[in-house]
Amino acid sequence: MPGPLPVCLDVDEGEESKAGVPVSEAPKPNPVRYLAGEVAESAEAARAEVASFVADRLRAVRLDLALQGAGDAEAAVVLEAALATLLAVVARLGPDAARGPADPVLLQAQVQEGFGSLRRCYARGAGPHPRQPAFQGLFLLYNLGSVEALREVLQLPAALRTCPPLHKALAVDAAFREGNAARLFRLLQTLPYLASCAVQCHVGHARREALARLARAFSTPKGQTLPLGFMVNLLALDGLREARDLCQAHGLPLDGEERVVFLRGCYVEEGLPPAGACKVLVESKLRGRTLEEVVMAEEEDEGADRPGSPA
């Protein structure tokens, strides 16, 4: 279990956060721990406000690192914790985030900036970096389906690519590219919390693509029904209500409360796919741990398969 981060990065005295938490209370040796443990978990402000503030402060952390000229090994530890915190707060925004103060495009750019800074530290070779396989996997999962991201990962040393976190991320990417929804969502259910946060932005599109395939396969002029429970299991939905909402959002009629009708000509795609809360795929994987524990690598199973998990 790592101790406090080795680089001291001050937070401005007297600054009052939009999340309602005075930044001056932050422990000076470890602002990332403070942001993960106190600000990101704050219930006194909207999650969009929290995400916007945390993203801004974490960007300042990255700039401070550059100004201090920290070594790559020290910087990587800080950047890993900062990126993990940012991924988590962005994942927590939920489907209504677009109506809040957080700018999704800006947040996405800041996540990519975080990956860039961290991966440059790794590339310079100073180590060891025990969390590198997990964070290279997070990079691929966040950029799921990107040819460039896959190319960069495949250029990593073979010993790194065969580590379990990165090996599983490659398997998820392959299932996503193949359109193999059954395998994709089985794999997504076995990912640990941070990996699930990284891939969450692709879940809505993957579900839409899977539903479109089902519509092409099962739609008939008279209509063919499927149990909504089948949809819940296949797409790792949070329950029958979310399955009903997903089907109705794509024009598919329901037969009662527990079956969907695939009727030819009914399936439609309008706007962005429903984001969903992703309680099964993301939130449930904290398993009683705090975000601070996950971010600071104070848990033992982050990035490791659990016994009995489907592959």
Buried (B, 14 or more C-beta within 10 A) or exposed (E): EEEEBBBEBEBEEEEEBBBBBEBEEBEEBBBBBBBBBBBBBBEEBBBBBBBBBBBEBBBBBBEBBEEEEBEBBBBBBBBBBBBBBBBBBBBBBBEEBEEBEBBBEEBEEBBEBBBEBBBEBBEEEBEEBEBBBBBBBBBBBBBBEBEEBBEBBEEBEEEBBEBEBBEBBBBBBBBBEEEBBEBBBBBBBBBBBBBBBBBBBBBBBBBBBBBBEBBEEBBEEEBBBBBBBEBBBBBBBBEBEBBBEBBEBBBBBBEEEEBBBBBBEBBEEEEEBBBBEBEBBBBEBBEEBBBBBBBBBBBEEBBBBEEEEEE
